[in-house]
Amino acid sequence: MTQEFGTVVIGAGIGGGTVVESLREAGYPASIALVGADPAAPYYRPDLSKKVMLEGSDPADSALRGEEWYGAHDVSTFFGTEVSSIDPAARTVTLDDGEQIRYGQAILATGSTPRTLGVPGEQLANVHTLRDVGDAVAIRSQFGKGKKVAVIGGGWIGLEVAAAARSHDCDVTVILHTDESPLSSVLGRELGQHFEELHEKNGVTFLKQADTTSFVGSTAVEAVETSVGSVPVDLVVIGIGADPTVETAASAGLKTDDGVLVDEHMRTSDGSILAIGDLANAQNILRGERLRIEHWDNAVRQAEVAASTITGGNRAYDWQPYFYTDQYDLGMEYVGRGSAGDEVVLRGDKSSGEFIVFWRRDGRVTAAMNVNVWDYGDELRALIGKEVSAERLGDEQVPVGEL
Ligand SMILES: Cc1cc2nc3c(=O)[nH]c(=O)nc-3n(C[C@H](O)[C@H](O)[C@H](O)COP(=O)(O)OP(=O)(O)OC[C@H]3O[C@@H](n4cnc5c(N)ncnc54)[C@H](O)[C@@H]3O)c2cc1C
């Protein structure tokens, strides 16, 4: 017999886990199913490249809720189960074992999938991407003094892995295909350089303008071959970004364009399907543009909006993007959305390790980043889009709250 649920959530990550909690908190009365390909209950994914790799913390400690929470709140869980297709006309989803379940509403929260390079040797042992607990545990188990680790790509996850590997005394090389500093395309040249220097100071080597052409080894990887030479390795982590996991959405014929297109209430082109998190290319009504954001805060907040939509509320996607990172002794938060070409204004001395950075375009603040200084979150958020002179932004005598 086909099981039937008021709401079926597809993808049991941060967005999926949060939306079922939000539905129950809002008093949603109907039955809920949470289907996730990952065998674990939803967990806090950012911990994978931080606590799990640095401290060897038990991934179970990063669970959003213990498994018992779901049963206690009448949420039927299908963990370790993939949804292979959705039939919007019949309002059914088909699971990977062939079972079909019927929904009143479906919420897609399938996240994103790490890109791979598509070069020979990528299937060798000890060549990894990092997305789930299994990846994190496998990578961490290879860390050790003198182990040769290559990180391909200088984005947030790659740099966090580099920092974690250094904390275990690995020899770390970050391989970049351009001659720019890591993160330059996001933060601009000056701040990219700051992150590069931070890693160099902590013993990381950068290999630039190096296109990875293959991995070589008998069973496990032994070297990365690049356009500028060979790098001997014991372990490789590929961190070259991720793509939205759209296959299930595509099976339902939903409109997609760099993710699943949703309105400000997280509704897709099908009236009974919503989409949230890394997957969603959503209309942001504060900024007046579509955004697809791959950050934790976005998945949580969009989950809350989706729960509001389903329970008859009117919450909308109306906030500035936000994220954070921790690398060595640098902790930072970033709010807004700057471009590499924006004017950079510093408040404080970078060399002190404690400062704020503003990005500015056409006289307005586009983004702000607080580095090792805290408690400015709301004030910085309120500045995004505001017209403020570079002089005032940079003047430490003017309190941030008065800018
Ligand atoms: C190592 C790492 C570190 C990170 N650090 C930070 C950080 O410091 N700060 C920050 O803001 N963000 C960070 N992020 C990003 C953040 O974790 C994501 O933005 C967030 O997890 C997105 O939530 P989501 O629910 O959209 O997707 P996910 O949390 O990825 O969940 C999607 C789930 O859907 C499942 N799934 C996919 N397809 C199917 C299917 N067909 N059927 C069933 N299940 C399916 C997947 O298995 C997965 O469990 C990090 C990400 C990683 C990988």
The ligand as an SDF file (V2000), in Angstrom:
LIG
                    3D

 53 58  0  0  0  0  0  0  0  0999 V2000
   32.8100   20.6430    4.6860 C   0  0  0  0  0  0  0  0  0  0  0  0
   31.8210   21.7580    4.6350 C   0  0  0  0  0  0  0  0  0  0  0  0
   32.0050   22.8880    5.4390 C   0  0  0  0  0  0  0  0  0  0  0  0
   31.0970   23.9180    5.4000 C   0  0  0  0  0  0  0  0  0  0  0  0
   31.3160   24.9950    6.1960 N   0  0  0  0  0  0  0  0  0  0  0  0
   30.4400   26.0200    6.1850 C   0  0  0  0  0  0  0  0  0  0  0  0
   30.6480   27.1650    7.0180 C   0  0  0  0  0  0  0  0  0  0  0  0
   31.6350   27.2640    7.7400 O   0  0  0  0  0  0  0  0  0  0  0  0
   29.7250   28.1600    6.9960 N   0  0  0  0  0  0  0  0  0  0  0  0
   28.6100   28.0810    6.2110 C   0  0  0  0  0  0  0  0  0  0  0  0
   27.8010   29.0130    6.2190 O   0  0  0  0  0  0  0  0  0  0  0  0
   28.3940   27.0160    5.3870 N   0  0  0  0  0  0  0  0  0  0  0  0
   29.2800   25.9880    5.3570 C   0  0  0  0  0  0  0  0  0  0  0  0
   29.0780   24.9060    4.5300 N   0  0  0  0  0  0  0  0  0  0  0  0
   27.9160   24.9100    3.6390 C   0  0  0  0  0  0  0  0  0  0  0  0
   26.6660   24.3910    4.3300 C   0  0  0  0  0  0  0  0  0  0  0  0
   26.9550   23.2080    5.0170 O   0  0  0  0  0  0  0  0  0  0  0  0
   25.5770   24.1750    3.2790 C   0  0  0  0  0  0  0  0  0  0  0  0
   25.2670   25.4150    2.7050 O   0  0  0  0  0  0  0  0  0  0  0  0
   24.3430   23.5380    3.8750 C   0  0  0  0  0  0  0  0  0  0  0  0
   24.6310   22.2390    4.3370 O   0  0  0  0  0  0  0  0  0  0  0  0
   23.2310   23.4670    2.8370 C   0  0  0  0  0  0  0  0  0  0  0  0
   22.1260   22.8170    3.3900 O   0  0  0  0  0  0  0  0  0  0  0  0
   21.1260   22.0080    2.4420 P   0  0  0  0  0  0  0  0  0  0  0  0
   20.0900   21.4520    3.3450 O   0  0  0  0  0  0  0  0  0  0  0  0
   20.7340   22.8380    1.2980 O   0  0  0  0  0  0  0  0  0  0  0  0
   22.0040   20.8360    1.8530 O   0  0  0  0  0  0  0  0  0  0  0  0
   22.7770   19.6730    2.5960 P   0  0  0  0  0  0  0  0  0  0  0  0
   23.0590   20.0100    4.0090 O   0  0  0  0  0  0  0  0  0  0  0  0
   23.9240   19.3410    1.7210 O   0  0  0  0  0  0  0  0  0  0  0  0
   21.7600   18.4700    2.5660 O   0  0  0  0  0  0  0  0  0  0  0  0
   21.3250   17.8930    1.3740 C   0  0  0  0  0  0  0  0  0  0  0  0
   21.0190   16.4520    1.6560 C   0  0  0  0  0  0  0  0  0  0  0  0
   20.2210   15.9410    0.5880 O   0  0  0  0  0  0  0  0  0  0  0  0
   20.5960   14.6070    0.3520 C   0  0  0  0  0  0  0  0  0  0  0  0
   20.1340   14.2400   -0.9970 N   0  0  0  0  0  0  0  0  0  0  0  0
   20.5870   14.6930   -2.1910 C   0  0  0  0  0  0  0  0  0  0  0  0
   19.8680   14.1440   -3.1980 N   0  0  0  0  0  0  0  0  0  0  0  0
   18.9350   13.3390   -2.6330 C   0  0  0  0  0  0  0  0  0  0  0  0
   17.9050   12.5170   -3.1430 C   0  0  0  0  0  0  0  0  0  0  0  0
   17.6600   12.3980   -4.4340 N   0  0  0  0  0  0  0  0  0  0  0  0
   17.1620   11.7990   -2.2640 N   0  0  0  0  0  0  0  0  0  0  0  0
   17.3860   11.9040   -0.9100 C   0  0  0  0  0  0  0  0  0  0  0  0
   18.3420   12.6770   -0.3840 N   0  0  0  0  0  0  0  0  0  0  0  0
   19.1080   13.3950   -1.2280 C   0  0  0  0  0  0  0  0  0  0  0  0
   22.0840   14.6180    0.5320 C   0  0  0  0  0  0  0  0  0  0  0  0
   22.5510   13.3220    0.8310 O   0  0  0  0  0  0  0  0  0  0  0  0
   22.2530   15.5680    1.7160 C   0  0  0  0  0  0  0  0  0  0  0  0
   22.2770   14.8910    2.9400 O   0  0  0  0  0  0  0  0  0  0  0  0
   29.9750   23.8490    4.5390 C   0  0  0  0  0  0  0  0  0  0  0  0
   29.7960   22.7300    3.7120 C   0  0  0  0  0  0  0  0  0  0  0  0
   30.6970   21.6910    3.7660 C   0  0  0  0  0  0  0  0  0  0  0  0
   30.5110   20.4800    2.8670 C   0  0  0  0  0  0  0  0  0  0  0  0
  1  2  1  0
  2  3  1  0
  2 52  2  0
  3  4  2  0
  4  5  1  0
  4 50  1  0
  5  6  2  0
  6  7  1  0
  6 13  1  0
  7  8  2  0
  7  9  1  0
  9 10  1  0
 10 11  2  0
 10 12  1  0
 12 13  2  0
 13 14  1  0
 14 15  1  0
 14 50  1  0
 15 16  1  0
 16 17  1  0
 16 18  1  0
 18 19  1  0
 18 20  1  0
 20 21  1  0
 20 22  1  0
 22 23  1  0
 23 24  1  0
 24 25  2  0
 24 26  1  0
 24 27  1  0
 27 28  1  0
 28 29  2  0
 28 30  1  0
 28 31  1  0
 31 32  1  0
 32 33  1  0
 33 34  1  0
 33 48  1  0
 34 35  1  0
 35 36  1  0
 35 46  1  0
 36 37  1  0
 36 45  1  0
 37 38  2  0
 38 39  1  0
 39 40  1  0
 39 45  2  0
 40 41  1  0
 40 42  2  0
 42 43  1  0
 43 44  2  0
 44 45  1  0
 46 47  1  0
 46 48  1  0
 48 49  1  0
 50 51  2  0
 51 52  1  0
 52 53  1  0
M  END
$$$$
